[in-house]
Amino acid sequence: MNSIPLTSLFITLVILLILSAYFSGSETGLLSSNRYRMRVLADKGHRGAKKAESLLKRTDSILVLILLCNNLVNILASAIATIIGMRLYGDVGVAIATGMLTFVMLIFSEIFPKSIAAIYPEKVAFASSHLLQLLLKICSPLVYIMNLIIRSLMLLCGVKRNVSSTSLSTEELRVVVNQSAKFIPFAHQQMLLSILDLEKVTVDDIMVPRNDIGGINIEDDWKSIMRQLNHTPHSKIVLYKEDMDKNILGILRVREAYRLMMDKNEFNKETLIRAVDEVYFIPEGTALNAQLLNFRNKKERIGLVVDEYGDIKGLITLEDILEEIVGEFTTSMSPSIDEEVSEQSDGTIIIDGSANLRDLNKLFNWNLDTEDARTFNGLILEHLEEIPEVGTSSEINGLKITILEVSDNMVKQAKVEELQTK
C-alpha cells in the first residue's frame, strides 16, 4: 500500500464514495417506486421499467445484493481513508480520517442520494436497474448462499416468511382514488368511489318503497284499469290480483299495453295478463355489487325486493343501480333529492318526509342512522315512537327537527336546523 501514490488513493476513495451513494440511492429508489406506474411503463416497452420490475419480483435477492455491495464499498473506503490519514498525519490521522469519512459518507453517500431517490424514485430505479441486474447475475451464487443463511436464521427464530403482495384492499383503493384527484376529473373520481361503495349499499337503500310502487289490481273495473294505464307515470307497473303481496301476476310494460290498445277488439283483461313479464324477486339486504351481477347474469332489468316472509318491500331497477354510480340520468317521475329539499334564507332546511336518508347524508354531510329507517319520515317516527303533531320539535344527531305537515300517518314535511356544537 505504501507504494501506491496518494493521488491514486484519493481517486479510489472518491470512486468508492460514488459507488456507495449509487447503492444507497438504488435501494431507496427501487423500494419507493410506484409499482403500478412501473407496470404500465413496462407494458409500453420501457427497458428500465422492465428491468426494475424484474428485480422487484426478487426483493430479498436484490436487497441482499445492494447491502452486500454497499457494505463492501464502505469497508474498502474506510480502509483507504485510514491509510491516507496515517500517511499524512501519522497515528492522529487515523482519528481524523475516521471522523471526516463518517461525515462525508453520511452526507454524500447516504442522506443526499436517498433524498434524491425519494423525490424521483422511478428515474433512479430505472437508471440503476441496468447495473444491478448485471451484478445480480455475477453475484448470484453468493446471494443465494446468504439468502439461505438468512432464511435458516428466520426459521430458528420462528419468523414466517410471507410473500409480499401488491394487491390493494377496497379502502386502500379509495385512498388511491382520493389522492389522484389532480389526474382524474372530479366526476370520474366520484364514479370510481361510487363503484367501491356498491358493496356497502344494499337494494333496501335505493329501492322504490312498497307504497310508491305503481300497480294495477286486475280485479278493478275495466274503466278504472284503462284510466290507470293512461295516466301512470311509470314505464313498468306491477299487475296483481286483489293483494300485491299474495298474488302478483307479473310486471306489465306500459308500452306493450299501449300497443295492445291499438287492437281494441283484442284488448281485455285476458290479453293484459298474457302480456306481463315474469316477476324477478330479490332478497332484502342484497348488496348492490352482487345485484348488478345478478341482473346481468339473469338478463333482468327490474325486480321486486321481498323480506324473509315473502312480503313486498320495494322495487329496484338496473337503472337505479347505474344511477348510484354515475348520478341521476333517467327521466323518472320520482322526485330527486334536490326537489325534496329547500334551503331557507335563515339557514334552516325544509325537507320532505319521503327524502332518502343516504341522499341527505351525502348532500349535507350528516350522519343520520340508516340502519332502521330509509326515509326522513321513517327516521322521525323511529325516534319519536308515535305519529307526531304539527309543531312537534325534537333533536336527532345534532339537528333540531320541527314537524310542519302530517298526513296519512306520515310526516310529509319538516324543518331542520343544525344546532351549534360546543
Disulfide bonds with the S-S distance in Angstrom:
none
